[in-house]
Amino acid sequence: MKPLALVALVFGAAIGQVTVAPLFPVDGAVPELVLLSLCLVAAFSGPVPVMVLTPLAAVMHGMLADRDAGLLLIAYLPVLPLGALLEDGPLPLGHAARTYLVLAGAGVLARSVLAIGAMLGGAPALFGPLLVDVLLPGLFLDVLLLTICYLPLRLAGLEGGSFRLQRGRYFAYR
């Protein structure tokens, strides 16, 4: 039942990304609902569901938005490596701080990848407006939506998990 709920969450986020998110732009940025859902799944369900859901989310979002699914996959991939780096890093960060930093870093990287893809497709390469009009407002929107989603989940009693895989043999994960 839980895997179906996670797929429904990501599918709902992809639908919301295409239908609802463009209605609430801040400058040139809209909230990345798919990335937010992947970060929440990583924070509360662990890395294995995110490894399965990331390609599905990219394909769903790509098909719904008529965008290249490969570019979206590259944009969404940094969620788990950033979480694992922050968890293994020298600073002792709590679960909330790791989740916020993962979403902030992955959001900036995702918007940068999508902007570079647009620039390679013929859009003008204006890095100043990209930073001021897209990256910073997008970071603000992502952190605001994460706060709206993360706090009720923690107050409801959900415990956060680890961002990294356990070391084991190939067949250790069943």
Secondary structure, DSSP 4 states (H G I P E B T S, - for coil): -HHHHHHHHHHHHHHHHHHTGGGS-BTTB---HHHHHHHHHHHHH-HHHHHHHHHHHHHHHHHHHT--HHHHHHHHTTHHHHHHHHHHSSS---HHHHHHHHHHHHHHHHHHHHHHHHHHTT----HHHIIIIIIHHHHHHHHHHHHHHHHHHHHTTPPP--SSPPP--GGG--
